[in-house]
Amino acid sequence: MNILSTPTKHLRSSPLLATAAYVGLLIVLLFTVVTSISDLIDQRSEVAASANLLEQLEGHHAGAASKAAGEAMPSGSAYLEGATVTIAGAALLQRVASAVVKFGGNVLSTQLDVQSPSSRPGFLSMIASCEIEQPELQQLLYDLEAGMPFLFVDQLVVQTPTAASGPQPGKLHVLLAVSGQWRGAK
């Protein structure tokens, strides 16, 4: 008599035991199928969420991202535009000057630093001297750094008005060093 034939003989003689083994195997198989399908659904939702995040980061769905975030994302290129370094520098000067004027300030002077030894490769820098009210200074800085193209405030020097200017507080004198990246000629 074979050792393996004994359990089989026992299952044949007991239909209740055979039915219980069959139902148990069926439950294990069903559990495995349901778990596999659940894992596939979870993976598909993770891939869809990652693809959605990638599209938002690339800026393809700025409208959908702004609805989700409750604010409008800035539009435009992240880089300074211009066929030459001179044109890109002029765009940088214009962007900063228009932001200062937008918040009620006055631009006193600007200086473009296209290729100095201290500047980073691919970046254009400028220095602007301006006057602006204290409450608008924070809005100006936010507008420069949060808008497009991406600009970086490298240095900020603020001088308060002197007491000789009168009892009413005047505008702050601000020295602002700003830089932005230029990709070069296309």
C-alpha positions in Angstrom: 0.0 0.0 0.0 1.3 3.4 -0.9 1.5 6.2 1.6 -0.1 8.7 -0.7 -3.0 6.5 -1.4 -4.1 6.5 2.2 -5.2 10.2 2.4 -6.8 9.9 -1.1 -8.7 6.8 0.1 -9.8 8.7 3.2 -11.1 11.6 1.0 -13.0 9.2 -1.2 -14.7 7.5 1.7 -15.7 10.9 3.3 -17.6 13.1 0.9 -18.0 15.8 3.6 -14.2 16.1 4.0 -13.7 16.2 0.2 -16.4 19.0 -0.1 -14.7 21.0 2.7 -11.3 20.7 1.0 -12.8 21.7 -2.3 -14.5 24.8 -0.8 -11.4 25.7 1.1 -9.3 25.6 -2.1 -12.0 27.6 -3.9 -11.9 30.3 -1.2 -8.1 30.5 -1.3 -8.3 30.8 -5.1 -11.0 33.5 -4.9 -9.0 35.4 -2.2 -5.9 35.3 -4.5 -7.8 36.6 -7.5 -9.5 39.4 -5.5 -6.2 40.5 -3.9 -4.4 40.5 -7.3 -7.2 42.6 -8.8 -7.1 45.0 -5.9 -3.4 45.4 -6.2 -3.7 46.2 -9.9 -6.4 48.8 -9.3 -4.2 50.4 -6.6 -1.2 50.5 -9.0 -3.3 52.0 -11.8 -4.5 54.8 -9.5 -0.9 55.5 -8.3 0.3 55.7 -12.0 -2.6 58.0 -12.8 -1.9 60.3 -9.9 1.8 60.4 -10.8 1.0 61.2 -14.4 -1.4 64.0 -13.3 1.3 65.4 -11.0 3.9 65.3 -13.8 1.5 67.1 -16.2 1.0 69.8 -13.5 4.7 70.2 -13.0 5.3 70.5 -16.7 2.6 73.2 -16.9 0.4 71.4 -19.4 -2.7 71.7 -17.2 -2.2 75.0 -15.5 -5.9 75.6 -15.5 -6.7 72.3 -13.7 -3.9 73.0 -11.2 -5.1 76.5 -10.5 -8.6 75.2 -9.8 -7.2 72.6 -7.5 -4.9 75.1 -5.7 -7.4 77.9 -5.7 -4.9 80.3 -7.4 -3.8 81.0 -10.9 -0.4 79.7 -11.8 1.8 82.3 -13.4 2.0 82.0 -17.2 4.9 82.4 -19.5 8.4 80.9 -19.8 10.5 80.2 -16.7 13.5 81.5 -18.5 14.4 85.0 -19.7 13.4 85.3 -23.3 15.6 86.8 -26.0 17.6 85.8 -29.0 20.8 87.5 -27.6 22.1 88.2 -24.2 21.4 91.9 -24.7 17.7 91.3 -25.5 17.4 88.9 -22.6 19.0 91.5 -20.3 16.6 94.2 -21.6 13.7 91.8 -20.8 15.1 91.4 -17.2 15.4 95.2 -16.8 11.9 95.7 -18.1 10.4 93.0 -15.9 11.9 94.5 -12.7 11.1 98.1 -13.7 7.5 97.2 -14.5 7.0 95.4 -11.2 8.4 98.4 -9.3 6.0 100.8 -11.1 3.1 98.4 -10.7 3.4 98.7 -6.9 3.7 102.5 -6.9 7.5 102.8 -6.8 10.0 104.8 -8.8 13.0 103.3 -10.5 16.0 105.6 -9.9 18.6 103.7 -11.8 19.4 100.2 -13.2 22.6 98.4 -14.1 22.7 95.2 -16.1 25.5 92.8 -15.2 25.6 90.5 -18.2 28.9 88.6 -17.8 30.8 89.4 -14.6 33.2 86.9 -13.0 30.9 86.7 -10.0 27.8 85.8 -12.0 26.7 82.2 -12.4 26.9 80.6 -15.9 23.7 81.1 -17.8 22.3 83.7 -15.4 21.9 87.4 -16.1 22.0 89.8 -13.1 20.9 93.4 -12.6 20.9 96.0 -9.9 18.1 98.4 -9.5 17.9 101.4 -7.2 14.3 102.4 -6.5 11.9 104.1 -4.1 8.8 102.3 -2.8 6.4 102.5 0.1 7.0 99.9 2.9 3.8 97.9 2.5 4.3 97.5 -1.2 7.9 96.2 -0.8 6.7 92.8 0.2 4.3 92.6 -2.7 7.1 93.7 -5.1 9.4 90.9 -3.8 6.6 88.3 -4.0 5.8 89.4 -7.6 9.4 89.2 -8.7 10.0 85.7 -7.2 6.6 84.1 -7.8 6.0 85.4 -11.4 7.4 84.3 -14.7 10.1 84.3 -15.7 11.7 82.9 -12.5 13.7 85.6 -10.9 15.8 85.4 -7.8 16.4 88.3 -5.4 20.1 87.9 -4.7 20.5 91.0 -2.6 18.2 93.5 -0.9 19.4 96.7 0.8 16.7 98.9 2.4 17.3 102.4 3.7 14.5 104.1 5.7 13.7 107.7 5.0 15.6 110.3 7.1 13.9 112.4 9.8 14.6 115.6 7.7 12.1 114.4 5.0 9.2 115.6 7.2 6.7 114.2 9.7 5.0 111.9 7.2 7.1 108.8 6.5 8.4 108.7 2.9 9.3 106.0 0.6 12.0 103.5 1.3 15.2 103.6 -0.7 15.8 100.1 -2.0 18.8 98.6 -3.7 17.7 95.3 -5.3 20.0 92.7 -7.0 17.9 90.3 -9.2 19.0 87.5 -11.4 17.3 85.2 -13.9 18.3 82.3 -16.1 18.7 82.7 -19.8 18.8 79.5 -21.9 20.8 81.2 -24.7 20.0 81.5 -28.4 17.6 78.8 -29.7 
